[in-house]
Amino acid sequence: MNYSRIMIVLVSWCLMVLQTACTSERKVYVNRPIPESLLTDCLPNIPSKMMTFGDSVNYNEHLLNVIEKCNEDKHAIKKIINRQ
């Protein structure tokens, strides 16, 4: 019983040692500035106080366009970050 626990510990320890990576590769990080146009807030237009049903449908389309633009900006930021 004791022998099997010792073996489990030893095997686990050896596996942990094998998982560590030794490399001589050196990474150099270059900070690329993110354009201000991608960092601006995506603010929708404020709706009027009195809205009809048709106005609310148009406003929902406007909100979806604002969200789509924000998602495009975030995607562009991710591309910039991944190139580094």
N, C-alpha and C positions, 0 to 999 in steps of 0.2 A: 504494500500500500504506500509506504513512504518512498520507495524507489520510483513508482509511477509518478508521483507528484514532483519529485526532483527532475525526472525526465521531461515532464510537461514544462516546468520552469526553464530548463536549459534549452529546450527546443524553441520555446517562445522567445527567449533572450536572443538566440541565434537568428531567428527570423526578424526580430527588431533591428539587429545589427545589419542584416543584409538589406533592409529597406532604406537605410540611410545612403544618400548618394554622395559620392566624392567626385568632384570635377574640377578641372583647372580652367574651365570656361569663365570668362569674366563678362558681365553684362554692363553696358554703359547706357544709362538712361539720359535721354535728351528731352528737356521740357519744351514742348511746342506750345505756343500760346493758342488758346482757344478764342476764336473771333467773338467779339462782343455781340454780334448779331445772333449768335447761337445761345448766348446767356441772358438775353432779354426776357422779361416775363411775358407769358402768353395770356394777355388779358382780353376777355370778350367784351363786346360793347354792352353797356347796361341797357336792359330792355325798358320800354316805356311803361308807365304805370298801368295804362289801360291797354290790354292786349286781347285781340280776338283769337279765335282758334287758329285761323290762318297765319296770324302773326306769330303765334307760339310755334307753329311748324317751321316757319322761316327762321325763327330764333334758334330752334333746335339744330337746324342745318348749319347755322352760323357757329354754334357751340362745337359741333362735330368738326367743322373746318379748323377751328382754333386748336382742338385736341390733336388733329392730324398734323398741323404745323409744328406743335410742340414735340410730337413723336418723331417727326423728321429731324428736328434740331437735336434731339437726344441721340438719334441714330448717327447723325454727323459727328457728334461729340465722341461717341463710342468708336467710330472709325479713326478719329484723330488719336485717341488714346491707344488703340490697338496697334497703330503704326509705330509707336514709340519703342 
